[in-house]
Amino acid sequence: MRILTSVLLAAALVWGGMTAQAGDLKQSPLPAKSAQKLKYPKVILYSASWCPHCKAAKEYFTKNNIPFINRDVELDPAAMAEVTDKYKSQGVPLIVLGDDAVVLKGFSEARFEKAVEKLKKK
């Protein structure tokens, strides 16, 4: 009898949890972060931990909810090779927008936003 009671109790708990979850599923507009992704092109930041300009770029992107991929050239040899070979640069930060549509050497909020606006018009 105890086993039957335990099984029934467990089944009731599982069934109750399933109905509560089904009621929680509601259609909603895009979350803020997904909507933000539509506002900016793909952003790749090539950086180094000791670089103050890289830190400023990361802080700016984070503060403004700009999704970005950080590639640390000290920790990732492939990232270093891309900076030197593909983008012909010897320094960081290097910011790539879109699919290589714009390459910014160094970081300036104004230059970054101007480049983004230019890409949006295309």
C-alpha positions in Angstrom: 0.0 0.0 0.0 2.9 2.4 0.8 4.4 1.7 -2.6 1.1 2.5 -4.4 0.7 5.7 -2.4 4.3 6.7 -3.2 3.8 6.1 -6.9 0.6 8.0 -7.0 2.2 10.9 -5.1 5.1 11.0 -7.5 2.8 10.9 -10.5 0.7 13.8 -9.1 3.9 15.9 -8.6 5.2 15.2 -12.1 1.8 16.0 -13.7 1.4 19.1 -11.7 4.8 20.3 -12.7 4.2 19.6 -16.3 0.9 21.7 -16.4 2.6 24.5 -14.6 5.4 24.6 -17.2 2.9 24.5 -20.1 1.1 27.5 -18.6 4.4 29.4 -18.3 5.1 29.2 -22.0 3.9 32.4 -23.6 4.6 34.1 -26.8 6.7 37.2 -26.3 8.6 39.7 -28.5 12.3 39.2 -29.0 14.3 39.5 -25.8 16.3 42.6 -25.5 19.6 40.9 -26.3 18.2 39.3 -29.5 16.8 42.6 -30.6 20.1 44.2 -29.9 21.8 41.7 -32.2 19.7 43.0 -35.0 20.9 46.5 -34.4 24.6 45.7 -34.8 26.6 43.7 -37.3 28.8 40.9 -36.2 31.6 42.4 -34.1 35.0 40.7 -33.5 37.4 42.3 -31.1 41.1 41.1 -31.3 42.6 42.1 -28.0 45.2 41.5 -25.3 44.7 41.5 -21.5 47.3 44.2 -20.9 45.9 46.6 -23.5 44.0 49.7 -22.1 42.3 50.5 -25.4 41.1 46.9 -25.7 39.7 47.2 -22.2 37.9 50.4 -23.1 36.4 48.7 -26.2 35.2 45.8 -24.1 33.7 48.1 -21.5 31.9 50.2 -24.2 30.5 47.1 -25.9 29.3 45.6 -22.6 27.8 48.9 -21.3 25.9 49.4 -24.6 24.8 45.8 -24.9 26.7 45.3 -28.2 27.3 41.6 -28.8 30.9 40.9 -29.6 33.4 38.1 -29.9 36.6 38.6 -28.0 39.7 37.0 -29.5 42.7 37.3 -27.2 45.8 37.3 -29.3 48.0 36.2 -26.4 45.9 33.1 -25.7 44.9 32.2 -29.2 47.6 31.7 -31.8 45.1 31.6 -34.6 43.8 35.0 -33.6 47.3 36.4 -33.6 47.9 34.9 -37.1 44.7 36.5 -38.3 45.7 39.9 -37.0 49.2 39.8 -38.5 48.6 37.9 -41.7 45.0 38.4 -42.8 44.5 42.0 -41.5 48.2 43.1 -41.8 48.2 44.7 -38.4 50.9 44.6 -35.7 48.7 46.0 -32.8 45.5 45.6 -30.9 42.7 46.4 -30.6 41.6 45.4 -34.0 37.8 45.4 -34.5 36.2 43.6 -37.5 32.6 44.5 -38.4 30.3 42.3 -40.5 32.1 39.7 -42.6 35.3 41.8 -43.0 33.2 44.7 -44.3 35.0 47.2 -42.0 38.3 46.7 -40.1 39.1 49.3 -37.4 42.6 49.5 -36.1 42.5 51.0 -32.6 39.3 52.0 -30.7 37.3 55.1 -30.7 33.6 55.2 -29.8 32.9 57.7 -32.5 34.7 55.8 -35.3 33.0 52.6 -34.2 29.5 54.1 -34.3 30.2 55.8 -37.6 31.4 52.5 -39.1 28.2 50.8 -37.8 26.0 53.5 -39.3 27.7 53.2 -42.6 27.2 49.4 -42.7 23.5 49.8 -41.8 23.0 52.0 -44.9 24.4 49.2 -47.2 
